Amino acid sequence: MPLCLRVFVSKKMLQAFLLRGLSFGRFVRFNFQKLLSIQISNLTFATNKNTSLDMALQAGIVGLPNVGKSTLFNAVSSSAKAQASNYRFCTIEPNTGLVNVPDPRLNKLEELVKPQRVVPTQIEIVDIAGLVRGASKGEGLGNKFLANIREVDAIIHVIRCFEDDNILRDEGPINPVGDKEIIETELQLKDIESVEKKMQRTEKMLKQGDAKMKAEYEVLKACREHLDKGKNILSLGLSKEDKLAIADIFLLTDKPILYVANVDEASMHTGNKYSDALTEAVKNEGNEVIVMTNAIEAQIAEFDNDDDKQMFMEEYKMVEPALDRLIHSTYKLLNLSTYFTAGVQEVRAWTIQHGWKAPQAASVIHTDFEKGFIKAEVIAYNDFVALGSEAACRENGKLRIEGKEYLVQDGDVMHFRFNV
């Protein structure tokens, strides 16, 4: 359940405080099992003791103007529609939408359990206005847009890989690799500015002989040198401990990236020379490129009737919308996993961070589940499907009882035993 905020506090700032264990102003120590009251100067926000501390992870759609960002957002989001217009700064305030994560496993569980309702898991997608060359210096409302990027956890970079004289383009001939580098350079320049400012602050503290500050300064220096080479911070491979040194400056190039090559209709299945060039340019970065036609995907998303949608896709020889691949890839990019609860009242998918233990996974349902966690009843998804029911799994020894140290696996069907 969401935080009940009484003051505007950046999600990223709060995460940094939690990560670093810092004390700012009159910060009160966190106790997640009781009423939280965090005070900065005379400003307070609180969460009810019976709620979970929910910080929904976000993926931000970025790119140059008129590359198809808002068209893509319209396609993936059922909760918000961005005005898709042929204008440089059509999207100024970021649009945010909750996107259902397609999961055929949920459909199979519905078929077996026959519940009263089915609830898919969701991720949050943010449509951020088009960046332009010089954004790091404030060009094209650049500072505002970069601040929006700073707030997301991962980046979906949409790149134009189609020709159309009717759609404005300030950068000359179509050049996906050049477009990628423009955005990358602007983010790197902003990061250099952030790193240099912190280095200046840290240098003053070094005079006091603080060993911790010396180690922090070395990390900042390594970041500065890496950025000077035109490389993103994510590729520097900082350790968890080293990342503490930059946690409070929220570097833009320390975010995972997924590229969308927005191609013309004729290239939707095969790609074209532009998408091929982009794929070649990023092959050593370890980043995925998804080739799709955003306008077609937006049309598919408009259909309310499944039969009509299927007929439309068959016309374009599509087995599934490319959006499904994009959403799954974004889910993976955010390092998320899914477990299920399955009962006659509800079959539901729950989102957790990959690597969470059973009590943490239970907390997304309710904090009391984590507080009073006793055991978890776990059935592997494949076993549930093979045997057809929870009762059959229990009879055949496929229902396991797991404790607090159990690492939840993607697809686990779970029930929790707890006492408060």
C-alpha positions as CSV (number, residue, x, y, z in Angstrom):
1,M,0.0,0.0,0.0
2,P,1.3,3.5,-0.8
3,L,3.0,5.9,1.6
4,C,0.7,8.6,3.0
5,L,2.9,11.6,2.4
6,R,2.6,14.8,4.3
7,V,5.6,16.4,2.6
8,F,7.2,16.3,-0.8
9,V,10.1,13.9,-0.4
10,S,11.8,12.4,-3.4
11,K,11.6,8.7,-3.7
12,K,15.2,8.6,-4.7
13,M,16.2,10.7,-1.7
14,L,14.4,8.4,0.7
15,Q,16.0,5.4,-0.9
16,A,19.4,7.0,-0.5
17,F,18.7,7.7,3.2
18,L,17.7,4.1,3.7
19,L,20.7,2.8,1.8
20,R,23.3,4.9,3.6
21,G,21.8,4.9,7.1
22,L,22.3,8.7,7.1
23,S,20.9,11.1,9.7
24,F,19.7,14.4,8.3
25,G,18.1,17.1,10.4
26,R,15.9,15.3,13.0
27,F,15.7,12.0,11.2
28,V,14.1,9.4,13.4
29,R,15.4,5.8,13.2
30,F,13.1,3.6,11.1
31,N,11.1,0.9,12.7
32,F,9.0,-0.8,10.1
33,Q,6.9,-2.7,12.5
34,K,5.5,0.4,14.3
35,L,4.2,3.8,13.2
36,L,6.9,5.4,11.1
37,S,7.4,9.0,11.6
38,I,10.4,10.6,9.8
39,Q,11.1,14.2,10.5
40,I,13.3,16.5,8.6
41,S,13.5,19.9,10.3
42,N,9.8,20.6,11.1
43,L,8.5,18.6,8.1
44,T,6.9,15.2,8.8
45,F,5.6,12.3,6.8
46,A,4.3,9.0,8.1
47,T,3.1,5.6,7.2
48,N,0.5,3.6,9.1
49,K,1.8,0.6,11.0
50,N,-0.5,-1.8,9.1
51,T,0.7,-0.9,5.6
52,S,3.7,-2.0,3.6
53,L,6.4,0.5,2.6
54,D,5.7,0.4,-1.2
55,M,8.1,2.1,-3.5
56,A,6.9,1.1,-7.0
57,L,9.8,0.7,-9.4
58,Q,9.5,2.9,-12.5
59,A,10.9,2.6,-16.0
60,G,11.1,5.9,-17.9
61,I,10.6,6.2,-21.7
62,V,13.2,8.7,-23.1
63,G,14.5,9.7,-26.5
64,L,14.8,12.7,-28.8
65,P,11.6,14.5,-29.8
66,N,9.3,12.8,-32.3
67,V,10.8,9.3,-32.1
68,G,7.6,7.6,-30.9
69,K,7.9,7.8,-27.1
70,S,4.3,8.9,-26.4
71,T,2.9,6.5,-29.0
72,L,4.7,3.7,-27.2
73,F,3.4,4.9,-23.9
74,N,-0.1,5.1,-25.2
75,A,0.3,1.5,-26.3
76,V,1.6,0.1,-23.0
77,S,-0.5,2.0,-20.6
78,S,-4.1,1.3,-19.9
79,S,-4.4,4.0,-17.2
80,A,-3.1,7.1,-19.0
81,K,-2.9,8.4,-22.5
82,A,-0.2,10.9,-23.5
83,Q,-1.0,13.3,-26.3
84,A,0.9,12.0,-29.2
85,S,1.7,15.0,-31.3
86,N,4.2,16.1,-33.9
87,Y,5.8,18.7,-31.7
88,R,9.2,18.9,-30.0
89,F,8.0,19.2,-26.4
90,C,4.5,17.7,-26.6
91,T,5.1,15.8,-23.3
92,I,6.3,18.3,-20.8
93,E,5.0,16.9,-17.6
94,P,5.8,13.1,-17.4
95,N,2.8,10.9,-17.8
96,T,2.7,7.9,-15.5
97,G,0.8,4.7,-16.0
98,L,0.5,1.3,-14.4
99,V,1.0,-1.5,-16.9
100,N,-0.2,-5.0,-16.6
101,V,2.5,-7.6,-17.0
102,P,1.3,-10.3,-19.4
103,D,1.9,-13.7,-17.9
104,P,0.5,-16.9,-19.4
105,R,1.1,-18.7,-16.1
106,L,-1.6,-16.6,-14.5
107,N,-4.1,-17.7,-17.2
108,K,-3.2,-21.3,-16.6
109,L,-3.7,-21.0,-12.9
110,E,-7.1,-19.3,-13.6
111,E,-8.0,-22.3,-15.7
112,L,-7.1,-24.8,-13.0
113,V,-8.4,-22.9,-9.9
114,K,-11.4,-21.1,-11.4
115,P,-11.2,-18.2,-9.0
116,Q,-13.8,-15.4,-8.6
117,R,-11.2,-12.9,-9.9
118,V,-7.7,-12.7,-11.3
119,V,-5.2,-9.9,-10.5
120,P,-2.1,-9.5,-12.7
121,T,1.0,-7.8,-11.4
122,Q,2.0,-4.4,-12.8
123,I,5.0,-2.1,-13.4
124,E,5.0,1.7,-13.6
125,I,6.0,3.3,-16.9
126,V,6.8,7.1,-17.2
127,D,6.6,9.0,-20.4
128,I,9.3,11.7,-20.3
129,A,9.5,14.6,-22.7
130,G,12.0,14.5,-25.6
131,L,15.5,15.5,-24.8
132,V,17.5,17.6,-27.2
133,R,21.2,18.3,-27.7
134,G,22.3,20.7,-24.9
135,A,19.8,19.4,-22.4
136,S,22.5,19.1,-19.7
137,K,22.9,22.9,-20.0
138,G,19.2,23.6,-19.9
139,E,18.3,23.5,-23.6
140,G,14.7,22.5,-24.4
141,L,13.6,22.5,-20.8
142,G,16.5,20.1,-20.3
143,N,17.0,20.4,-16.6
144,K,13.4,19.5,-15.9
145,F,13.5,16.5,-18.2
146,L,16.8,15.3,-16.7
147,A,15.2,15.6,-13.2
148,N,12.4,13.3,-14.4
149,I,14.9,10.7,-15.6
150,R,16.7,10.9,-12.2
151,E,13.5,9.7,-10.5
152,V,13.1,6.5,-12.5
153,D,14.9,3.2,-11.9
154,A,15.5,2.1,-15.5
155,I,15.4,3.6,-18.9
156,I,13.6,2.6,-22.1
157,H,15.4,4.5,-24.8
158,V,13.2,4.8,-27.9
159,I,15.2,5.5,-31.1
160,R,13.8,6.4,-34.5
161,C,14.6,3.8,-37.2
162,F,12.2,4.9,-39.9
163,E,12.0,7.6,-42.6
164,D,9.0,9.9,-42.8
165,D,9.2,13.4,-44.2
166,N,6.0,14.4,-42.4
167,I,7.5,13.9,-38.9
168,L,9.8,16.6,-37.8
169,R,13.5,15.9,-37.1
170,D,16.0,18.5,-36.1
171,E,19.1,16.2,-36.3
172,G,19.2,15.8,-40.1
173,P,19.2,12.4,-41.8
174,I,18.1,9.3,-39.8
175,N,21.0,8.2,-37.6
176,P,20.0,5.9,-34.8
177,V,23.6,5.5,-33.5
178,G,24.0,9.3,-33.5
179,D,20.7,9.7,-31.7
180,K,21.7,7.2,-29.1
181,E,25.0,9.1,-28.5
182,I,23.2,12.5,-28.2
183,I,21.1,11.2,-25.3
184,E,24.0,9.3,-23.7
185,T,26.3,12.4,-23.9
186,E,23.7,14.6,-22.3
187,L,23.2,12.2,-19.4
188,Q,27.0,11.8,-19.0
189,L,27.6,15.6,-19.0
190,K,24.9,16.0,-16.2
191,D,26.6,13.2,-14.3
192,I,30.0,14.9,-14.6
193,E,28.5,18.0,-13.1
194,S,27.0,16.0,-10.2
195,V,30.2,14.1,-9.5
196,E,32.3,17.3,-9.6
197,K,30.1,19.1,-7.2
198,K,30.3,16.2,-4.7
199,M,34.1,16.0,-5.2
200,Q,34.4,19.6,-4.2
201,R,32.4,19.0,-1.0
202,T,34.4,15.9,-0.2
203,E,37.7,17.7,-0.7
204,K,36.9,20.1,2.1
205,M,36.1,17.2,4.4
206,L,39.4,15.4,3.5
207,K,41.3,18.0,5.4
208,Q,39.9,16.6,8.6
209,G,41.7,13.2,7.9
210,D,38.5,11.2,7.6
211,A,39.4,7.8,6.1
212,K,35.9,7.2,5.0
213,M,35.9,10.5,3.0
214,K,39.2,9.4,1.4
215,A,37.6,6.2,0.1
216,E,34.6,8.0,-1.1
217,Y,36.7,10.5,-2.9
218,E,38.5,7.7,-4.7
219,V,35.2,6.3,-5.9
220,L,34.1,9.8,-7.2
221,K,37.5,10.2,-8.9
222,A,37.0,6.8,-10.7
223,C,33.5,7.9,-11.8
224,R,34.8,11.2,-13.1
225,E,37.5,9.5,-15.2
226,H,35.1,6.9,-16.5
227,L,32.6,9.6,-17.6
228,D,35.4,11.6,-19.2
229,K,36.0,8.6,-21.5
230,G,32.3,8.8,-22.7
231,K,31.3,5.7,-20.7
232,N,28.2,5.2,-18.5
233,I,28.7,4.7,-14.7
234,L,26.7,1.4,-14.9
235,S,29.6,-0.1,-17.0
236,L,32.2,0.8,-14.3
237,G,31.1,-2.2,-12.3
238,L,31.1,-0.5,-8.8
239,S,30.7,-2.8,-5.8
240,K,27.7,-2.4,-3.5
241,E,30.0,-0.6,-1.0
242,D,31.4,1.7,-3.6
243,K,27.9,2.7,-4.7
244,L,27.3,4.1,-1.3
245,A,29.6,7.0,-2.3
246,I,27.3,8.0,-5.1
247,A,23.9,7.0,-3.7
248,D,23.0,10.5,-2.8
249,I,23.7,12.1,-6.2
250,F,21.5,9.7,-8.2
251,L,23.6,9.4,-11.3
252,L,21.7,9.2,-14.6
253,T,24.1,6.8,-16.3
254,D,23.9,4.3,-13.4
255,K,20.6,3.0,-14.6
256,P,20.0,-0.1,-16.7
257,I,18.9,0.6,-20.3
258,L,16.6,-1.1,-22.8
259,Y,16.5,0.1,-26.4
260,V,13.4,0.2,-28.6
261,A,14.1,0.5,-32.3
262,N,10.9,2.1,-33.7
263,V,10.9,0.9,-37.3
264,D,8.5,1.3,-40.3
265,E,5.6,-1.1,-40.8
266,A,7.4,-2.9,-43.6
267,S,10.3,-3.7,-41.2
268,M,8.4,-4.8,-38.2
269,H,9.4,-8.5,-38.5
270,T,12.8,-8.2,-40.0
271,G,14.2,-4.8,-38.8
272,N,16.0,-2.6,-41.3
273,K,19.5,-1.0,-41.8
274,Y,18.8,1.5,-39.1
275,S,17.8,-1.0,-36.4
276,D,20.7,-3.3,-37.5
277,A,23.1,-0.4,-37.0
278,L,21.7,0.2,-33.5
279,T,22.0,-3.4,-32.6
280,E,25.6,-3.5,-33.7
281,A,26.4,-0.4,-31.7
282,V,25.1,-1.8,-28.4
283,K,26.2,-5.4,-28.8
284,N,29.2,-5.0,-26.4
285,E,27.1,-3.1,-23.8
286,G,24.9,-6.1,-22.9
287,N,21.8,-4.1,-23.5
288,E,18.8,-5.5,-25.4
289,V,17.3,-4.0,-28.5
290,I,13.6,-4.6,-29.2
291,V,12.5,-4.0,-32.8
292,M,8.9,-2.9,-33.1
293,T,6.5,-0.5,-34.9
294,N,5.1,1.7,-32.2
295,A,2.2,2.9,-34.2
296,I,1.0,-0.6,-34.9
297,E,1.4,-1.6,-31.3
298,A,-0.7,1.4,-30.3
299,Q,-3.5,0.3,-32.6
300,I,-3.4,-3.2,-31.2
301,A,-3.7,-1.8,-27.7
302,E,-6.9,0.1,-28.7
303,F,-8.9,-3.1,-29.3
304,D,-11.3,-4.0,-26.4
305,N,-12.4,-7.2,-28.1
306,D,-9.9,-10.1,-28.1
307,D,-11.2,-11.6,-31.3
308,D,-10.8,-8.2,-33.1
309,K,-7.3,-7.9,-31.7
310,Q,-6.4,-11.4,-32.9
311,M,-7.8,-10.7,-36.4
312,F,-5.8,-7.5,-36.6
313,M,-2.6,-9.2,-35.5
314,E,-3.1,-12.0,-38.0
315,E,-3.3,-9.4,-40.8
316,Y,0.2,-8.4,-39.8
317,K,1.4,-12.0,-39.3
318,M,2.0,-11.4,-35.6
319,V,1.9,-14.2,-33.0
320,E,1.9,-11.8,-30.1
321,P,2.2,-8.0,-29.6
322,A,5.8,-6.8,-29.5
323,L,4.7,-4.9,-26.4
324,D,4.5,-8.1,-24.5
325,R,8.2,-8.7,-25.1
326,L,8.9,-5.1,-24.2
327,I,7.0,-5.4,-20.9
328,H,8.7,-8.7,-20.0
329,S,12.1,-7.2,-20.8
330,T,11.4,-4.1,-18.7
331,Y,10.3,-6.4,-15.8
332,K,13.6,-8.2,-16.1
333,L,15.5,-5.0,-16.5
334,L,14.1,-3.8,-13.1
335,N,15.3,-7.1,-11.6
336,L,11.8,-8.2,-10.7
337,S,10.3,-11.6,-10.1
338,T,6.7,-12.9,-9.7
339,Y,5.1,-15.3,-7.3
340,F,1.5,-16.3,-7.1
341,T,-1.3,-16.9,-4.6
342,A,-4.0,-19.2,-5.8
343,G,-7.4,-19.7,-4.1
344,V,-11.0,-19.8,-5.1
345,Q,-11.5,-16.2,-4.2
346,E,-8.5,-14.9,-6.1
347,V,-5.6,-15.9,-8.2
348,R,-3.0,-13.1,-8.0
349,A,0.5,-12.3,-9.2
350,W,2.8,-10.5,-6.8
351,T,5.9,-8.5,-7.7
352,I,9.1,-8.8,-5.7
353,Q,12.8,-8.0,-6.1
354,H,14.7,-11.0,-7.4
355,G,16.6,-12.7,-4.5
356,W,14.0,-11.8,-1.8
357,K,13.5,-14.3,1.0
358,A,10.1,-15.6,2.0
359,P,9.3,-13.0,4.8
360,Q,10.2,-10.1,2.4
361,A,7.9,-11.6,-0.3
362,A,5.1,-11.9,2.3
363,S,5.4,-8.2,3.1
364,V,4.1,-7.1,-0.3
365,I,0.7,-8.7,0.7
366,H,0.8,-7.1,4.2
367,T,3.5,-6.1,6.6
368,D,1.9,-8.3,9.3
369,F,2.8,-11.3,7.1
370,E,6.5,-10.4,7.5
371,K,6.3,-9.3,11.1
372,G,4.6,-12.6,12.2
373,F,6.1,-14.9,9.6
374,I,6.1,-18.5,10.6
375,K,6.4,-20.6,7.5
376,A,5.6,-20.5,3.8
377,E,3.8,-23.3,1.9
378,V,5.4,-23.4,-1.5
379,I,4.5,-25.3,-4.7
380,A,6.6,-25.0,-7.8
381,Y,4.5,-23.7,-10.7
382,N,5.3,-26.6,-13.0
383,D,4.3,-29.1,-10.2
384,F,1.0,-27.2,-9.7
385,V,0.2,-27.3,-13.4
386,A,1.2,-31.0,-13.8
387,L,-0.9,-32.2,-10.8
388,G,-3.8,-29.7,-11.3
389,S,-4.5,-28.5,-7.8
390,E,-3.1,-27.6,-4.4
391,A,-4.7,-30.7,-2.9
392,A,-3.0,-33.0,-5.5
393,C,0.3,-31.4,-4.8
394,R,-0.1,-31.9,-1.1
395,E,-1.0,-35.6,-1.6
396,N,2.0,-36.2,-3.9
397,G,4.5,-34.5,-1.7
398,K,5.0,-31.5,-4.0
399,L,3.9,-28.9,-1.4
400,R,7.0,-27.8,0.6
401,I,7.2,-26.0,3.9
402,E,9.9,-23.3,3.8
403,G,11.3,-21.0,6.5
404,K,12.7,-17.5,6.8
405,E,15.8,-18.2,4.7
406,Y,14.0,-19.5,1.7
407,L,14.8,-17.6,-1.5
408,V,11.6,-17.2,-3.5
409,Q,11.7,-18.5,-7.0
410,D,10.0,-16.9,-10.0
411,G,6.7,-18.6,-10.4
412,D,6.3,-20.1,-6.9
413,V,2.7,-20.6,-5.8
414,M,2.7,-19.6,-2.1
415,H,0.6,-19.3,1.0
416,F,2.0,-17.9,4.2
417,R,1.6,-18.9,7.8
418,F,1.9,-16.0,10.2
419,N,0.9,-14.9,13.7
420,V,0.7,-11.4,15.1
